[in-house]
Amino acid sequence: MNRVYAVDLGRMDYLEVLEIQKKLESKVALEGDVGYLLISESDPVITVGRASEEDEVIYSEETLKAMGIKRYSVERGGRVTLHGPGQIVGYPIINLENYKKDLHWYLSALEEVVGDALEEIGVENHRSQGKTGVWTDSGKICAIGVKVKRWVTTHGFALNHTIDLDLFKGINPCGLMEYGVARIEDYREQIERQVIVDALWRSFQRRFQCELIIGQAKDLL
């Protein structure tokens, strides 16, 4: 059975998490059946994926600077998204050769992981035909954007918990502004972050049929 080390990094600078991903990507490529699932939270940052269009960041550079929002171009697929306090970001770093060498299968599996975790905590959700991510009746509650290199995955999902939804006014999130953005807090008030993270751990283990080992940051490298 494949082993996946699950580590909650807590609040950490986005670029630091990106660097950890890169190191673990190389490690996973060499170590066969070992993988990682990182959870983190960051200060406000806009990430621009490979499929993004120029007008999807609405705020000017001056406005972003004044608001303390950083902007980075990243290697993942997908378009523009935003991370910030009150958002649970998951980064599975696994070798798909040990699961299924199919990107569409992997994206669908991540949607199921998040969707099942949300159901467990009492938040109804659904998938939308032709639109990657997880949705509620109020809009997208979880964005998904991944990178796969030599079948090793990086990047992942961003699940809105208590994040200030006004932050999303500065972007056209995933090119789908008209569909709205949702968060867990509006369906389950005062639910603790750890309850959601634990549900994600269980859901990931079920969907990927792996041995999930809860670890600490010191276990990563």
Beta strands, then each sheet from edge to edge (+ up, - down):
strand 1: 3-11
strand 2: 34-41
strand 3: 45-48
strand 4: 70-73
strand 5: 80-83
strand 6: 87-93
strand 7: 126-128
strand 8: 131-136
strand 9: 139-149
strand 10: 152-160
strand 11: 211-215
sheet 1: 7+ 8- 9+ 10- 6+ 2- 1- 11-
sheet 2: 4+ 3+ 5-
end
